[in-house]
Amino acid sequence: MKCKNVLYVSSLVLFACLNSILAFASDGLKSQEDKENKNKIIAGIYGGISFMETSSNYYAGITEIDMDFENKLVGGSYGIKAGYDLYFLPKHSVRMYVDYMNSYFNSNDRIIGSLIMHTIGLNADYKFDIFDNFGVFAGVGGVLNIINMQYLANKITFGGSINAGVSYIVSFVEFEFRMRYLAYSLPDINSNHLPVISSVQTTSHKVSIDSPLSFHFGVNFRF
């Protein structure tokens, strides 16, 4: 009788263990399926507003004219992107994508005039899904900037980008709000604009152009 009881209890324990193993395996497969179902090709468009600062240093001979010549520019920017969402955990993913951004500024003076910047970037953003359809992201990228200016020499510079924002998914459409800062180093540029300042004729003029900060709203399609 005792032997039968031991056998019965052992069978229950074995059954419980097998059931736990099968449940764990099923959850693992479901988790893997969920990750694979979330892995998507993305293609999107975006647009928004950009901010940039410029400053001028004027010289009379070798003496710098000690005055503040800063200008804050506000412009528009828009672009397209394409990439892939790769989930490595159910709520954690990396988005790898390339994008093109066009930015336009107008200084309304004869120092820079209009400025158009073409930016080509290769980016990687980490994303965390707070809810199934709402997440936050942050990432970095490498960029090539082609800068065309009305009154100054055109420039090409390599640099980086810092990206951060939030996204909301409805079916196969993702709405995104993103902040983007382009980080690059651009040497001072010589200008031919040599005005008379405080009754002093300037003989040389160097212009400094800072990196722009942009805020974009975008729509991405997920396939």
Disulfide bonds with the S-S distance in Angstrom:
none
